[in-house]
Amino acid sequence: MPELRKDPVVKRWVIIATERAKRPNDFKSAQKKKEENKFCVFCYGNEHLTPPEILAFRPEDTKPNESGWWVRVVDNKFPALNYKEDVKRAGHGMYDMMSGFGKHEVIIETPNHDENLATIPYKQIKEVVWAYVMRYRELSKDPNLKYILIFKNYKREAGASLSHPHSQIIATPIVPKRVEEELHGSKQYYDYKERCVFCDIIQQEKMEKTRIVEENDDFISFVPYAARFPYEIWILPKRHTSNFGEITDEEVDSFSKILKDTGAKLINVLGDPPFNYVIHSSPVGNPNLPHYHWHLEIMPRLTKTAGFEWGSGFYINPVPPEAAAASLNGEPESK
């Protein structure tokens, strides 16, 4: 029978359409063939075709903006926001507007064009995470930036215009609505129960053990109880901390391991699907919130958002979260 499940953070309802239940192979057949390699501006030898590097991990005997790097950060050549803009707010009759100030950067994750989370070495993912942390901390120093979003679009169906492994950072002068909803919902929960809703979620998942995908000393990854999408996964730090920039050296190590292991399961079980992941953190000016918990959300692009979803705000998920976790963990599919 179908179920309605409620997200405990933002109070969003999701329809778990068990009568439409799908298995991993149902999604594999829909995947397109691997894109042919074409000329790529992110590959070795083409550094002059990108904006100058902001940050690069490279041997000391190599020059900036030349080959030899293993992680490289540059400004997006076609930015969504412009860091050279002044921050200006204005009214347009009853409407509000402001100048397009912000920062848009690209993290080129590896010199190797065809790698993904299943094939990229763990040590390389750790280097990418360190690039995230360093840029997050540096951008946090700008008082005009209120929010920093780190995200990855994997494959064209998920919004990637280039297939070379890369992530992005967009820093904005306002806090995004989706994050505001999480902040509001978690604050309501904290005011009522005097506990962090994300910490309670971790304890609930550890108690039930039916939706956990990976776990180590510092992090847990699981399919959320009210998952919006088939095989949606969240990764949460076990230590309560609301600000991604405060991740410790030891946690960088653990986070990199669970990100790789979780991503590899997703890719191997579902046949290398397109996906997005995002890191949600507290706003720059509110780094230590007792009610909020930074986390990473992985959203495979396996279904289409249609009229009912757009019109109602409901999501329809044809894969029960417990079944998704079982598949990702290699457990036999139930009949």
Order of alpha helices (4+ residues) and beta strands (2+ residues): beta-beta-alpha-beta-beta-beta-beta-beta-alpha-beta-beta-alpha-alpha-beta-beta-beta-alpha-beta-beta-alpha-beta-alpha
